[in-house]
Amino acid sequence: MIHREVSMPTPVTETTVPANSSIGKIAIAALIALAVGAYIYFDLGRFLSLTALKENRDNLLAFTDAHFAAAVGIFIVVYATVTGLSLPGAAILTLAGGFLFGAVLGTLFVNLGATTGATLAFLTARYLLRDTVEQKFGKWLGPFQEGFAKNAFSYLMTLRLIPLFPFFVVNLVSGLTRVNVGTYVAATALGIIPGSFVYAYAGRQLGTINSLKEIASPNVIGAFVLLGLLALVPIVYKRFVAKPA
C-alpha cells in the first residue's frame, strides 16, 4: 500500500519596512521640529545678531577670560547646534569666534563647530530622506549620483569655497547623494577655512563693523569664486587631458 505524503504549503512572508526604522525617523523629525519651533517661539534669533553681539561684548569677553575652556566648549556646541538644525546665525557666530578667541583660534573653533554641525545635518538628511528620494527618483538620479561620487571631494570643495551656495543647502543635499562620510567631512573641514578665517579676522574689529555686507565685499566673494573654480581643475584635467590611450 502506497502512502502519499502531503506537503504542507510553506507560508509566504512579506517583506516589510522595519517598524523600528519608521519610529526612529519620526522621533528624529519630531525632535528637529520641536527644536526649530522653540527657536522661533522664544525668538532666540535675537541673540544671533550683530547688535546683540556688540551690546554684550564686554560680558562675553569677561566670561571668556575667566572661563576659557568652558567658553570654547559652549561656543563649539552652540555652533554645531545652529548648523546641525540649519538655523540662521552662523556668520554672526563666526564673527563672535574671532572676537573672543582671535583669528587663528577662532577659525579653528569655528571649523570644529561648523564641521560637526554640517555632518549631523548630512547624516540626518541621509537617514530621513535618501531612501525615499532614491525610490522615487532613482532612475533619473542614477547618472548624477555616479558622477558626483567619483569626484565628490572636488565638487564639495567647490561648493564650500564659493559662498553663492547656502551652507545648509549643501549639507542637506549632500546627504541625499552617495558620497561617503569621510570625504564629506574632509571637504567640508578644508573648504570652509578661507571663509571662516575672513569672518573670524573681521570679528577682531567688531566695533567698526555695521553690516555683514562690509565683510563679504565683491572682491572677497570674487576670491572665493576663483578658489572654488580651482577645486574643479582635477575634474577638468581627468575629463579632457588624462584620457586613456
C-alpha positions as CSV (number, residue, x, y, z in Angstrom):
1,M,0.0,0.0,0.0
2,I,1.4,3.3,-1.1
3,H,1.3,6.2,1.3
4,R,1.4,9.6,-0.2
5,E,2.9,12.3,1.8
6,V,1.1,15.6,1.6
7,S,3.4,18.5,1.8
8,M,2.0,21.5,3.6
9,P,2.4,24.8,1.7
10,T,5.1,27.0,3.0
11,P,3.7,30.3,4.3
12,V,4.8,33.3,2.2
13,T,6.4,36.0,4.2
14,E,6.1,39.6,3.1
15,T,9.0,42.0,3.3
16,T,8.0,45.0,5.3
17,V,9.8,48.1,6.4
18,P,11.1,47.6,9.9
19,A,8.8,49.4,12.4
20,N,11.8,50.5,14.4
21,S,13.2,52.4,11.4
22,S,10.0,54.3,10.9
23,I,9.6,55.1,14.6
24,G,13.2,56.3,14.7
25,K,12.7,58.6,11.7
26,I,9.5,60.0,13.2
27,A,11.2,60.6,16.5
28,I,14.2,62.4,15.0
29,A,11.9,64.5,12.8
30,A,9.8,65.4,15.8
31,L,12.8,66.5,17.8
32,I,14.1,68.7,15.0
33,A,10.7,70.2,14.6
34,L,10.5,70.8,18.3
35,A,13.9,72.5,18.4
36,V,13.2,74.7,15.4
37,G,9.8,75.6,16.9
38,A,11.4,76.6,20.2
39,Y,13.9,78.7,18.4
40,I,11.1,80.6,16.6
41,Y,8.7,80.7,19.5
42,F,11.2,82.1,22.0
43,D,12.8,84.4,19.4
44,L,16.3,83.0,20.1
45,G,17.5,84.5,16.8
46,R,17.7,87.9,18.6
47,F,20.8,86.7,20.3
48,L,22.4,85.8,17.0
49,S,22.6,89.4,15.6
50,L,25.3,91.9,15.2
51,T,23.6,94.3,17.5
52,A,23.3,91.7,20.3
53,L,27.0,90.8,19.9
54,K,28.1,94.4,20.2
55,E,25.8,95.1,23.2
56,N,27.2,92.0,25.1
57,R,30.8,92.2,24.0
58,D,32.2,93.2,27.4
59,N,30.3,90.4,29.3
60,L,31.3,87.9,26.7
61,L,35.0,88.9,26.9
62,A,34.9,88.8,30.7
63,F,33.4,85.3,30.7
64,T,35.9,84.0,28.2
65,D,38.8,85.4,30.1
66,A,37.6,83.9,33.4
67,H,36.4,80.5,31.9
68,F,38.3,80.0,28.7
69,A,37.8,76.2,28.4
70,A,34.1,76.5,29.2
71,A,33.7,79.3,26.7
72,V,35.3,77.2,24.0
73,G,33.1,74.2,24.7
74,I,29.9,76.3,24.8
75,F,30.9,78.1,21.6
76,I,31.5,74.8,19.7
77,V,28.3,73.2,21.0
78,V,26.2,76.2,20.1
79,Y,27.8,76.5,16.6
80,A,27.2,72.8,16.0
81,T,23.6,73.0,17.1
82,V,22.8,76.0,14.9
83,T,24.5,74.4,11.9
84,G,23.0,71.0,12.5
85,L,19.5,72.4,12.7
86,S,20.1,74.6,9.7
87,L,19.3,77.8,11.7
88,P,20.5,81.3,10.7
89,G,23.3,82.8,12.6
90,A,26.5,81.0,11.5
91,A,28.0,84.3,10.2
92,I,27.4,86.1,13.5
93,L,28.9,83.1,15.4
94,T,32.0,83.2,13.3
95,L,32.4,86.9,14.0
96,A,32.0,86.1,17.7
97,G,34.6,83.4,17.5
98,G,37.1,85.8,16.0
99,F,36.2,88.4,18.5
100,L,36.5,86.2,21.6
101,F,39.4,83.8,20.6
102,G,41.3,85.6,17.9
103,A,41.5,85.0,14.2
104,V,43.5,81.7,14.3
105,L,41.9,80.0,17.3
106,G,38.5,81.4,16.3
107,T,38.9,79.8,12.8
108,L,39.8,76.5,14.5
109,F,36.9,76.5,16.9
110,V,34.5,77.6,14.1
111,N,35.8,74.8,11.9
112,L,35.1,72.2,14.7
113,G,31.6,73.5,15.4
114,A,30.7,74.0,11.7
115,T,32.1,70.7,10.5
116,T,30.3,68.8,13.4
117,G,27.0,70.5,12.7
118,A,27.3,70.1,9.0
119,T,28.0,66.4,9.5
120,L,25.0,66.0,11.7
121,A,22.8,67.7,9.2
122,F,24.3,65.5,6.4
123,L,23.6,62.3,8.3
124,T,20.1,63.4,9.4
125,A,19.1,64.1,5.7
126,R,20.6,60.8,4.7
127,Y,18.8,58.8,7.3
128,L,15.4,60.6,6.9
129,L,15.2,61.2,3.2
130,R,17.7,59.4,1.0
131,D,15.9,56.1,0.7
132,T,12.6,57.8,-0.2
133,V,14.3,60.0,-2.8
134,E,16.2,57.1,-4.4
135,Q,13.0,55.0,-4.6
136,K,11.0,57.8,-6.3
137,F,13.7,59.4,-8.5
138,G,16.4,56.7,-8.7
139,K,16.2,56.3,-12.4
140,W,16.8,60.0,-13.1
141,L,19.4,60.5,-10.3
142,G,21.5,57.4,-11.1
143,P,24.0,59.1,-13.6
144,F,24.2,62.2,-11.3
145,Q,24.9,60.0,-8.3
146,E,27.7,58.1,-10.1
147,G,29.3,61.3,-11.4
148,F,29.1,63.0,-8.0
149,A,30.5,60.0,-6.2
150,K,33.6,59.8,-8.5
151,N,34.5,63.5,-8.0
152,A,32.9,64.1,-4.6
153,F,35.8,65.8,-3.0
154,S,36.4,68.3,-5.7
155,Y,32.7,69.1,-6.1
156,L,32.2,69.6,-2.4
157,M,35.3,71.8,-2.1
158,T,33.9,74.0,-4.8
159,L,30.5,74.2,-3.1
160,R,32.2,75.1,0.2
161,L,34.5,77.7,-1.3
162,I,32.0,79.6,-3.4
163,P,29.7,81.4,-1.0
164,L,26.9,81.6,-3.5
165,F,25.6,78.3,-2.3
166,P,24.0,78.4,1.2
167,F,25.8,76.3,3.7
168,F,22.7,74.5,5.0
169,V,21.6,73.6,1.4
170,V,24.9,71.9,0.7
171,N,24.7,70.0,3.9
172,L,21.2,68.6,3.2
173,V,21.6,67.9,-0.5
174,S,24.9,66.1,0.1
175,G,23.1,63.8,2.4
176,L,20.9,62.6,-0.5
177,T,24.0,61.6,-2.5
178,R,26.2,58.5,-2.2
179,V,29.3,60.4,-1.1
180,N,30.9,58.7,1.9
181,V,31.1,60.4,5.2
182,G,34.9,60.7,5.3
183,T,35.1,62.5,2.0
184,Y,32.3,64.8,3.1
185,V,33.9,65.7,6.4
186,A,37.3,66.3,4.8
187,A,36.0,68.5,2.0
188,T,33.9,70.5,4.5
189,A,36.6,71.0,7.0
190,L,39.1,72.2,4.4
191,G,36.6,74.1,2.2
192,I,35.3,76.4,4.9
193,I,38.7,77.5,6.2
194,P,39.1,80.6,3.9
195,G,35.6,81.9,4.6
196,S,35.9,81.2,8.3
197,F,39.2,83.0,8.6
198,V,37.9,86.1,6.8
199,Y,34.9,86.4,9.2
200,A,36.9,85.5,12.3
201,Y,39.6,88.1,11.4
202,A,36.9,90.7,10.8
203,G,35.5,89.8,14.2
204,R,38.6,91.3,15.8
205,Q,37.4,94.7,14.6
206,L,33.9,94.1,15.9
207,G,33.3,97.7,16.9
208,T,33.9,99.1,13.4
209,I,31.5,96.6,11.6
210,N,28.0,97.8,11.0
211,S,26.8,95.2,8.5
212,L,27.8,91.8,7.3
213,K,27.9,93.2,3.8
214,E,31.0,95.1,4.8
215,I,32.8,91.8,5.2
216,A,31.6,90.0,2.1
217,S,32.7,92.6,-0.4
218,P,32.7,91.9,-4.1
219,N,36.5,91.4,-4.0
220,V,36.3,88.8,-1.2
221,I,33.5,86.9,-3.0
222,G,35.4,87.0,-6.2
223,A,38.4,85.5,-4.5
224,F,36.3,82.7,-3.1
225,V,34.8,82.0,-6.6
226,L,38.3,81.7,-8.0
227,L,39.3,79.3,-5.2
228,G,36.1,77.3,-6.0
229,L,37.0,77.1,-9.7
230,L,40.5,75.9,-8.8
231,A,39.0,73.0,-6.9
232,L,37.4,71.9,-10.2
233,V,40.7,71.7,-12.0
234,P,41.3,68.0,-11.3
235,I,37.9,67.1,-12.7
236,V,38.6,69.1,-15.9
237,Y,42.0,67.5,-16.2
238,K,40.7,64.0,-15.9
239,R,37.9,64.6,-18.4
240,F,39.8,66.4,-21.2
241,V,43.5,65.7,-20.7
242,A,44.2,62.5,-18.9
243,K,42.3,60.3,-21.3
244,P,43.3,56.6,-21.5
245,A,45.5,55.8,-24.5
